[in-house]
Amino acid sequence: MWSKNKKRLLLATLAGVLLLALAGVLIGDLLFPYLEAKSTMDPTGTLTILTHDDGTMQVQWPAGENAQSYRLQILEQDGTVLYSCVAADCSAQVPQLPTDRELTVRVSSCHGFGSWTRTGEENLEAAVKLTPPQILSLQWSADEENDTVSVSFDMAGSDLCRVFFSAGEEAPVQIEELTRGQLELRFGEGERFAIPSHDQLLHLTFRPERQEGQVYFQGSGCSITLTRDDFLTRQLDVQCVQNSDNTYTLTWSETKGAQYEVLLSTDGGESWKRLAVIPWDQPRTFTTDRLEPYTDYTLWVVSTGGQTMPDSEFAAVSQPLQLRTGAQLLYCTIWSLMDQKVFADPEATQELGTVTAGSAWCVIGIEGNYLKIRYQQQDAYIDGDYCMINLPEYVGTLCRYDITNSYASKYLVHEFGIDGVSGSVIAGYEHVRVREGEYVVPLLFPTAQKLIKAGETAAEAGYRLKIYDSYRPKIATEDIYARTSRILKNLVPASTYTGKYVSIKPPPSDWKNEDGVEETPPFDYWGLMTNYGEYSLGMFLAPGTSKHNYGIAMDLTLEDSGGNELSMQTSMHDLSWYSAFKRNNANANLLYKIMSGAGLAPISSEWWHYQDNELFDTHQFQPLRTGVSLQCWVCDCNGWRYRLPDGSFYTDCTQTIAGQPYTFDGNGYVTNGVG
């Protein structure tokens, strides 16, 4: 039998054993894994060192077996620790360290137990100089002709360079592995890479690498950024198309620069006027406003912004375009020579009414022989063969104009004045002089087209036609004839007409009387004019109707490139037999050759007079008696205005015209329709 004490002792012993067993289980569960979990590193693994521009590095290594953390140490060869850290994963950032000597990089794996940490049995360790691989002397150029980009660089301390490409914000993609510092990439349609759009950036990044034993180095990358401008040339090619209304449409190639400017010069390029600025993202085209007829212009397209050419303010320039405009029909003033029907269509099938002789209109188009006008608030057509056109508007500087009948008539009898005619304003010319040097010069439209041919011929020879008279009102013809006929029996005054009758005039050196004897004044106008009957007043001044009254004749001369009139046998409008065609000098014969070559005929008594006989013989014309003026509705690309005889316009007002009220803005354009 067990005594009570023995039982107690046995129970205590058993309890102790159980406690020890339980403690052993607990200690084993906690301690044995620690004792058995041996972490280690693969000593043959590869260390990767990524270098940054600031000299710092990121060291990376392969994961160790059973490693919960890692200790990175960088040591001198004598064991001195330069840097040490514990990393939770397989990389660590390292500050800038010496690169001039060999250091040891050591990575140890760690396994922890509570506050205890056990270092692995094997380490990953390598001795290396921390000299990073670099990309040096990176240079690149774009060949705009072939859309290629060539890159060259020095692979300092590198044996491989990876090239990455990205467009805009896209992630970089590796496109090349280079073992030498040269690369050429092709861009464009059908190529590997597309030329960027204007708002897109292309990035090329070059990352150098070096393998040195167990250490793999990757240097900091170098990048270049490409824009569309890099692929564009500086060769700006312009195409120019002349439109029918003396406007020009320009289109041009894309070049370097941020915008394009269209420039205009009227002095051969000495000075420029900017017509337009076209941003790079807008269509590369521009149409000029209507240019003046028969005028020399220079158009130039340049590119500005971005990198400019050496010693230039431009990124690219075109070759200047030398232009000479032609005749300008659109918006010209015309006058109906006589009453004529107006039609709703150019086939003249629907009659709208009648325009009166001498009425002024603005041309807004042409269909065959019919000129398009605005009649009773609708488009209408009248026969252009019976309309006079204003030459300064139609042919511009192809000719010069000095309509002296509008301010101081040049009619003389061999330099002797005609009372009431010489130096006066001839009846019917009151509205011809718009302002000094600017005149209304009407000529029948078909005849004006022949004049163009003559003017171009003169220009080719280095001359210009200068017109002293064209359309002459019948009242002017009658008035000049009547006044001149009244003085024919008067004695020639003892002085030459200069506008004041003061300059002494000697008799003509070849003056002879009817008996062939040299004679000095006094003698009468009739003898001086007609050479005593060889000619007549009617050969110089029509007694009734002149070809001028039909708008098919003109009085003109030639001037040289300096604006000097060529010397003829007499002055302009010398009403005497000295002006006869048979007495033509070389210059007068040159004028004849030019005018007759264009289909215009002379008369026997005046070297300056040419007329369109062919047109007169084929049409049923009626002479116009009254003078004309510029007063009418006129149009341009901005709208309609009402022009007064002096060439001015109604502005900032309301006026009643033909019974209809119209309101005009500050620039004279009507705001409520057109008549």
C-alpha positions in Angstrom: 0.0 0.0 0.0 1.2 3.4 -1.0 1.5 5.8 1.8 -0.2 9.1 1.4 3.2 10.9 1.1 4.4 8.5 -1.6 1.2 9.1 -3.6 1.8 12.8 -3.3 5.4 12.5 -4.4 4.4 10.3 -7.4 1.7 12.8 -8.5 4.2 15.7 -8.2 6.7 13.8 -10.2 4.2 12.9 -12.9 3.1 16.6 -13.0 6.7 17.8 -13.4 7.3 15.3 -16.2 4.2 16.5 -18.0 5.2 20.1 -17.6 8.7 19.3 -18.8 7.2 17.5 -21.8 4.9 20.4 -22.6 7.8 22.9 -22.2 9.9 20.7 -24.5 7.2 20.7 -27.1 6.8 24.4 -26.9 10.6 25.0 -27.0 11.0 22.6 -29.8 8.2 24.3 -31.8 9.9 27.6 -31.4 13.6 26.9 -31.2 14.0 24.0 -33.5 12.8 25.8 -36.6 15.3 28.5 -35.8 18.1 26.0 -35.3 17.2 24.1 -38.4 16.4 27.2 -40.8 19.8 28.0 -42.1 19.7 30.9 -44.6 22.3 31.3 -47.3 23.3 33.2 -50.4 24.4 31.7 -53.7 28.0 32.8 -53.8 28.0 32.4 -57.6 25.1 34.8 -58.1 25.3 38.1 -60.0 25.2 41.5 -58.4 23.5 44.2 -60.5 24.6 47.8 -59.9 22.5 50.6 -61.4 24.3 54.0 -61.3 22.6 57.3 -61.3 23.6 60.7 -62.6 24.3 62.0 -59.0 26.8 59.2 -58.3 24.5 57.2 -56.1 23.7 53.5 -56.9 21.1 50.9 -56.5 22.6 47.4 -55.8 20.4 44.4 -56.6 21.0 40.7 -55.9 19.2 37.4 -56.3 17.1 36.1 -53.3 18.8 34.0 -50.7 17.5 30.7 -49.4 15.4 31.1 -46.2 16.4 34.7 -46.1 14.1 37.1 -44.3 16.3 40.1 -44.8 19.7 41.0 -46.1 22.8 42.8 -45.0 24.7 44.8 -47.6 28.2 45.8 -46.9 30.7 47.7 -49.0 34.2 47.4 -47.7 37.7 48.5 -48.4 40.2 45.7 -49.2 41.5 45.9 -45.7 38.0 45.1 -44.3 37.1 48.7 -43.4 33.3 49.0 -43.8 32.4 52.1 -45.9 28.7 51.4 -46.0 26.4 48.9 -44.4 22.6 48.5 -44.4 19.9 46.0 -43.8 17.3 45.6 -46.6 14.0 43.9 -46.5 14.1 43.0 -50.2 16.8 42.3 -52.8 18.0 45.8 -53.4 19.4 48.8 -51.6 20.2 52.4 -52.4 23.8 53.2 -51.8 25.4 56.7 -51.5 28.2 57.9 -53.6 31.3 55.9 -52.9 34.9 56.0 -54.2 35.4 54.9 -57.8 39.2 55.1 -58.0 40.0 51.8 -56.3 38.6 48.3 -55.9 36.0 47.7 -53.2 34.3 44.6 -52.0 30.5 44.3 -52.2 29.1 41.7 -49.8 25.5 40.5 -49.4 24.5 38.3 -46.5 21.2 36.6 -45.9 19.6 36.9 -42.5 16.9 34.9 -40.6 15.5 36.2 -37.4 14.2 34.6 -34.1 12.5 37.1 -31.9 15.0 39.8 -31.4 17.8 37.5 -32.6 19.1 37.5 -36.1 21.1 34.7 -37.6 23.4 35.4 -40.6 23.6 33.0 -43.4 26.4 30.6 -43.8 27.5 31.8 -47.2 27.6 35.3 -48.7 27.4 36.7 -52.2 30.6 38.7 -52.5 32.5 40.4 -55.3 35.5 42.7 -55.6 34.9 45.5 -58.1 35.7 49.1 -59.0 32.5 51.1 -58.9 33.3 53.0 -62.1 30.0 53.3 -63.9 29.6 52.7 -67.7 28.8 55.9 -69.5 27.5 57.3 -72.8 29.8 60.2 -73.8 29.9 62.6 -76.7 26.3 61.7 -77.8 25.6 63.4 -81.1 22.7 63.0 -83.5 21.5 64.5 -86.8 18.4 64.1 -88.9 18.6 63.7 -92.7 15.5 65.6 -93.8 15.8 64.4 -97.3 15.7 60.7 -96.4 13.8 60.9 -93.1 16.6 59.2 -91.1 18.2 59.9 -87.7 21.8 59.0 -87.2 23.3 58.7 -83.7 26.9 58.3 -82.6 28.4 58.2 -79.1 31.4 56.9 -77.1 30.7 53.8 -75.0 33.0 54.7 -72.2 33.4 51.7 -69.9 30.5 49.9 -71.6 30.3 46.7 -73.7 26.6 47.0 -74.5 24.1 49.8 -75.0 20.3 49.2 -74.9 18.2 51.6 -76.9 14.7 52.4 -75.7 12.0 54.2 -77.8 8.8 56.0 -76.6 6.3 58.2 -78.3 4.7 60.9 -76.1 3.7 59.4 -72.7 4.0 55.8 -73.8 6.2 53.4 -71.8 9.7 53.0 -73.3 10.2 49.9 -75.4 13.6 48.4 -76.1 14.4 48.5 -79.9 18.1 47.9 -80.1 21.2 46.3 -78.4 24.4 48.0 -79.6 27.9 46.9 -79.1 29.3 50.0 -80.8 28.2 53.6 -80.6 26.4 54.0 -83.9 22.8 53.8 -84.8 20.6 54.8 -87.8 16.8 54.8 -87.6 14.4 55.3 -90.6 11.1 57.2 -90.2 8.2 57.7 -92.5 5.6 55.8 -94.4 6.4 52.1 -94.7 9.2 52.4 -92.2 9.6 51.1 -88.6 8.8 54.4 -87.1 6.3 57.1 -88.0 7.3 60.8 -88.3 5.8 62.5 -85.2 2.9 64.8 -85.4 3.5 68.5 -84.5 2.3 68.0 -80.9 4.2 64.7 -80.3 7.6 64.1 -78.9 9.7 61.1 -79.6 12.2 59.9 -77.0 15.3 57.7 -77.6 17.1 56.6 -74.4 20.6 55.0 -74.5 21.5 52.9 -71.4 25.1 51.6 -71.2 25.9 48.2 -69.6 29.1 46.3 -68.5 29.6 42.8 -67.2 32.6 42.4 -64.9 32.8 39.0 -63.3 29.8 38.6 -61.0 28.9 42.2 -61.3 26.6 43.6 -63.9 26.8 47.4 -64.3 24.1 49.6 -65.8 24.9 53.3 -66.2 22.5 56.2 -66.2 20.9 56.7 -69.6 21.2 59.5 -72.0 18.2 60.6 -74.0 17.4 62.6 -77.1 14.0 64.1 -78.0 12.8 64.3 -81.6 10.1 66.6 -82.8 8.4 66.8 -86.2 10.6 69.9 -86.9 13.7 67.7 -86.8 12.4 65.8 -89.9 11.4 68.9 -91.9 13.7 70.6 -94.4 14.5 74.2 -94.8 13.6 74.0 -98.4 10.3 75.9 -98.8 8.8 75.2 -102.2 5.9 77.4 -103.3 3.3 76.7 -105.9 1.5 79.8 -107.3 -1.7 79.8 -109.3 -3.0 83.0 -110.9 -6.8 83.3 -110.6 -8.9 85.2 -113.1 -9.4 88.2 -110.9 -5.7 89.1 -110.3 -5.6 87.2 -107.1 -3.0 84.5 -106.5 -3.3 81.3 -104.6 -0.1 80.1 -102.9 0.5 76.6 -101.5 3.8 75.5 -100.1 5.7 72.5 -98.6 6.0 71.9 -94.9 9.3 73.1 -93.4 11.0 73.8 -90.1 9.5 76.6 -88.0 6.4 77.4 -86.0 4.5 79.5 -88.5 4.6 80.8 -92.1 4.4 84.4 -93.2 3.3 85.6 -96.7 5.1 88.8 -97.7 4.5 91.2 -100.6 6.8 93.7 -102.2 6.1 96.4 -104.8 9.7 97.6 -105.0 11.5 94.5 -106.1 12.2 93.3 -102.5 13.5 96.5 -101.0 10.6 96.5 -98.5 8.0 94.0 -97.5 4.4 94.0 -96.4 3.1 91.1 -94.3 -0.1 89.7 -95.8 -0.7 86.8 -93.6 0.6 84.6 -90.7 -0.3 80.9 -91.1 0.3 78.8 -88.0 1.9 75.3 -88.5 -1.3 73.5 -87.7 -3.4 75.4 -90.4 -3.6 74.5 -94.1 -0.5 75.8 -95.9 -2.3 77.9 -98.5 -3.1 81.6 -99.0 -5.0 83.6 -101.6 -4.1 87.2 -102.0 -6.5 90.1 -102.2 -7.1 91.4 -105.7 -3.9 93.0 -106.9 -3.6 96.1 -109.0 -3.6 95.4 -112.8 -0.4 95.4 -114.8 1.8 95.9 -111.7 5.0 94.2 -110.8 4.9 92.4 -107.4 7.1 90.0 -105.5 5.6 87.4 -103.2 7.7 85.6 -100.7 6.8 82.9 -98.2 9.0 82.4 -95.1 9.0 80.2 -92.0 9.5 81.8 -88.6 9.9 80.4 -85.1 12.0 77.5 -83.8 15.7 77.2 -84.8 16.5 79.8 -87.5 19.1 79.6 -90.2 22.5 81.0 -89.5 22.6 84.8 -89.7 18.8 84.9 -90.5 15.6 85.6 -88.7 13.8 82.8 -90.6 13.7 79.1 -90.2 13.2 78.5 -93.9 12.6 80.7 -97.0 11.2 80.2 -100.4 12.5 81.7 -103.7 10.7 85.1 -104.2 8.1 84.9 -106.9 8.2 87.7 -109.4 4.7 88.5 -110.7 3.2 90.9 -113.2 -0.5 91.1 -113.0 -2.8 91.3 -116.0 -6.0 93.1 -116.8 -8.5 93.3 -114.0 -12.1 93.2 -115.1 -13.8 92.3 -111.8 -15.2 95.4 -110.0 -14.3 97.7 -112.9 -16.5 100.7 -113.8 -18.3 100.5 -117.1 -20.6 102.9 -119.0 -23.2 101.8 -121.5 -22.4 103.6 -124.7 -26.1 103.8 -125.6 -29.4 102.7 -124.3 -29.4 98.9 -124.3 -31.4 96.0 -123.0 -30.4 94.2 -119.8 -31.1 90.5 -119.3 -31.5 88.0 -116.5 -29.2 85.5 -118.2 -26.1 85.6 -120.4 -28.0 83.9 -123.2 -30.2 87.1 -123.4 -33.4 85.1 -123.2 -35.1 87.0 -120.4 -35.3 90.8 -120.6 -35.3 92.8 -117.4 -35.3 96.4 -118.7 -33.0 99.0 -120.2 -29.9 100.7 -119.1 -29.5 104.3 -120.3 -26.7 105.7 -122.4 -23.8 106.9 -120.2 -25.0 105.2 -117.1 -22.2 103.7 -114.9 -22.1 100.2 -113.5 -19.8 97.9 -111.6 -18.7 94.7 -113.2 -19.2 91.6 -111.0 -18.5 88.9 -113.6 -18.4 88.0 -117.3 -20.2 85.4 -119.4 -19.1 85.3 -123.0 -19.7 88.8 -124.4 -22.0 89.7 -121.6 -20.8 91.7 -118.5 -22.5 90.9 -115.2 -23.9 93.8 -113.2 -26.3 94.4 -110.4 -29.6 95.8 -111.8 -32.7 96.5 -109.7 -31.4 94.3 -106.8 -30.6 91.3 -108.9 -27.8 90.0 -111.1 -28.1 90.9 -114.7 -26.2 91.0 -118.0 -25.5 93.6 -120.6 -23.6 93.4 -123.9 -19.9 94.2 -123.3 -19.4 95.2 -126.9 -21.5 98.3 -126.2 -19.9 99.2 -122.9 -16.9 101.5 -122.2 -14.6 100.4 -119.4 -12.4 102.6 -117.2 -8.8 101.9 -118.3 -7.0 102.8 -115.0 -9.1 100.2 -113.3 -8.9 97.6 -116.1 -5.3 97.8 -117.2 -3.8 100.0 -114.5 -0.1 101.0 -115.0 0.1 99.3 -118.4 -0.5 102.8 -119.6 -0.1 106.3 -118.1 -2.9 108.8 -118.3 -2.9 112.6 -118.5 -6.4 113.7 -119.7 -5.6 117.3 -120.1 -9.0 118.2 -121.4 -10.2 117.8 -117.8 -8.1 120.6 -116.5 -6.0 122.4 -119.1 -6.5 121.4 -122.7 -3.4 121.0 -124.9 -5.2 122.0 -128.1 -3.0 124.4 -130.0 -2.3 125.5 -133.5 1.4 124.8 -133.8 2.0 126.1 -130.3 -0.4 129.1 -130.7 -3.4 129.1 -128.4 -7.0 128.8 -129.2 -9.2 131.2 -127.2 -11.7 129.4 -125.1 -10.1 126.0 -125.8 -6.4 126.0 -124.9 -5.7 125.7 -121.2 -9.4 125.2 -120.4 -11.7 122.4 -119.1 -13.5 121.1 -122.2 -17.3 120.7 -121.9 -18.2 117.1 -120.9 -14.8 116.5 -119.0 -15.9 118.1 -115.7 -15.9 114.7 -113.9 -13.0 113.1 -115.6 -10.2 114.4 -113.3 -10.9 112.6 -110.0 -7.8 114.2 -108.3 -4.4 115.3 -109.5 -2.9 112.5 -111.6 -6.0 110.3 -111.4 -8.5 110.3 -114.2 -11.5 108.6 -115.6 -10.4 107.1 -119.0 -13.3 105.3 -120.8 -12.7 103.1 -123.8 -15.0 100.6 -125.4 -14.4 97.2 -123.9 -13.4 95.3 -127.1 -11.1 98.2 -128.1 -9.5 98.1 -124.7 -8.6 94.5 -125.2 -6.7 95.6 -128.4 -5.0 98.4 -126.4 -3.8 95.7 -124.0 -1.9 94.0 -126.8 -0.4 97.3 -127.9 0.6 98.2 -124.3 2.3 94.8 -123.8 4.2 95.2 -127.1 5.4 98.7 -126.0 6.4 97.3 -122.6 8.4 94.5 -124.2 10.3 97.2 -126.2 11.0 99.2 -123.0 8.3 101.9 -123.5 4.8 102.7 -122.1 1.8 104.2 -123.8 0.7 107.5 -122.4 -3.0 108.4 -123.1 -4.1 112.0 -123.4 -7.7 111.3 -124.5 -10.0 108.4 -125.1 -13.8 108.7 -125.0 -14.8 112.3 -125.9 -18.4 113.5 -125.3 -20.1 114.7 -128.5 -20.7 118.0 -126.8 -16.9 118.4 -126.4 -16.3 117.6 -130.1 -18.9 120.1 -131.1 -17.7 122.8 -128.7 -14.0 122.5 -129.7 -14.8 122.6 -133.4 -17.1 125.6 -133.0 -14.6 127.6 -131.0 -11.7 126.7 -133.2 -13.5 127.5 -136.4 -14.3 131.0 -135.2 -10.6 131.9 -134.9 -9.3 130.5 -138.2 -9.2 133.9 -139.9 -7.6 135.5 -136.8 -4.0 136.5 -137.1 -1.6 134.3 -135.2 -0.6 136.2 -132.0 3.0 137.4 -131.7 3.6 135.1 -128.7 3.5 131.4 -128.0 0.8 130.0 -125.8 2.2 128.8 -122.5 -1.0 129.1 -120.5 -0.5 132.9 -120.1 0.4 134.0 -123.7 3.7 135.6 -122.6 6.5 133.7 -124.3 7.7 135.1 -127.6 7.4 132.6 -130.4 9.5 132.9 -133.6 7.8 131.8 -136.8 8.3 128.2 -137.8 11.6 127.8 -139.5 10.0 126.1 -142.5 7.0 128.4 -142.8 6.3 129.4 -146.3 3.3 131.2 -147.8 1.2 129.8 -150.6 3.7 131.1 -153.2 6.5 129.2 -151.5 8.1 132.3 -150.0 9.2 132.3 -146.4 7.0 134.6 -144.5 6.8 135.9 -141.0 3.7 137.0 -139.0 1.2 138.3 -139.3 -0.6 135.3 -140.8 -3.8 133.6 -139.8 -4.6 130.4 -138.0 -6.1 128.8 -141.1 -2.9 129.1 -143.1 -0.8 127.8 -140.2 -3.2 124.9 -139.6 -4.0 123.8 -143.1 -0.9 124.8 -145.1 -3.3 127.0 -147.1 -5.8 124.3 -147.9 -3.6 121.2 -148.1 -5.5 120.1 -145.0 -8.7 121.2 -143.4 -10.0 121.9 -139.9 -12.2 118.8 -140.2 -9.1 116.6 -140.6 -8.1 117.6 -137.1 -11.5 118.3 -135.4 -14.6 116.4 -136.4 -17.4 118.9 -137.4 -20.1 116.6 -136.2 -19.3 113.2 -134.8 -15.8 111.9 -133.9 -14.7 108.3 -133.4 -13.9 109.4 -129.9 -17.6 109.9 -129.3 -18.1 106.1 -129.7 -15.3 105.3 -127.3 -13.2 103.5 -129.9 -10.5 106.2 -130.4 -7.6 107.4 -128.3 -4.9 110.0 -128.5 -1.6 108.8 -127.1 2.1 108.8 -127.3 5.1 106.8 -126.0 7.3 107.4 -123.0 10.5 105.7 -122.0 11.3 103.8 -118.7 12.1 107.1 -117.0 8.7 108.6 -117.8 10.0 110.9 -120.5 7.9 111.3 -123.6 9.5 110.4 -126.9 10.1 113.3 -129.2 7.6 113.4 -132.0 7.3 115.8 -135.0 5.0 118.1 -132.9 3.5 118.4 -129.5 0.3 116.5 -128.5 -2.9 117.9 -130.0 -1.1 120.3 -132.4 -3.9 121.1 -134.8 -1.7 121.8 -137.8 -0.3 120.1 -140.9 3.0 119.6 -139.1 1.3 116.8 -137.2 0.4 114.8 -140.3 1.1 111.1 -140.4 3.3 111.5 -143.6 5.7 113.7 -141.5 6.1 111.0 -138.9 9.6 110.8 -137.4 11.1 107.6 -136.2 9.4 107.7 -132.8 6.0 108.3 -134.4 6.6 105.4 -136.7 7.4 103.2 -133.7 4.1 104.2 -132.2 2.4 103.3 -135.4 4.1 99.9 -135.5 2.9 99.2 -132.0 -0.7 100.4 -132.4 -1.3 98.9 -135.9 0.1 95.6 -134.7 -2.7 95.5 -132.2 -5.4 96.2 -134.9 -5.8 99.9 -134.3 -5.6 102.3 -137.2 -4.2 105.9 -137.5 -5.6 108.9 -139.4 -3.6 110.9 -141.9 -3.6 114.2 -140.0 -2.6 113.3 -136.5 0.3 111.1 -135.4 -1.3 110.6 -131.9 -4.7 109.4 -133.0 -5.6 105.6 -133.3 -9.1 104.1 -133.6 -10.8 100.7 -133.9 -12.1 100.7 -137.4 -12.8 97.0 -137.4 -15.1 97.2 -134.5 -16.9 100.3 -135.9 -17.5 98.6 -139.2 -19.1 95.5 -137.6 -21.3 97.2 -135.0 -24.3 99.5 -135.0 -23.0 102.2 -132.6 -24.5 105.4 -131.6 -22.3 108.3 -130.3 -22.7 109.3 -126.7 -23.2 113.0 -126.3 -22.7 113.6 -122.6 -19.8 113.3 -120.2 -19.5 110.4 -117.7 -18.5 110.1 -114.1 -17.7 107.5 -111.5 -21.0 107.9 -109.7 -22.6 104.5 -109.2 -22.9 101.5 -106.9 -19.5 99.7 -106.7 -18.6 96.4 -105.2 -15.5 94.8 -103.8 -14.8 91.7 -101.8 -16.1 93.5 -98.6 -19.5 94.5 -100.0 -21.2 97.4 -101.8 -20.7 101.1 -101.6 -22.1 104.1 -103.4 -19.4 106.2 -105.1 -19.8 109.9 -105.9 -18.3 111.7 -109.0 -15.2 112.7 -107.2 -14.5 109.1 -106.2 -15.5 109.5 -102.6 -18.2 107.4 -100.8 -21.1 107.9 -98.5 -20.0 107.0 -95.0 -21.7 107.0 -91.6 -25.0 108.2 -93.0 -28.3 107.2 -94.5 -29.0 108.4 -98.0 -31.9 108.0 -100.4 -30.8 106.6 -103.8 -33.4 106.1 -106.6 -36.1 106.4 -104.0 -34.7 103.8 -101.6 -33.0 104.6 -98.3 -29.6 103.0 -97.6 -27.5 103.1 -94.5 -23.7 103.2 -94.8 -21.1 102.3 -92.2 -17.8 104.1 -91.4 -16.1 102.5 -94.3 -18.9 103.3 -96.7 -20.3 99.8 -97.0 -24.1 99.6 -97.2 -25.7 97.7 -94.3 -29.2 97.1 -95.8 -28.9 95.7 -99.3 -27.8 97.2 -102.6 -29.6 99.0 -105.4 
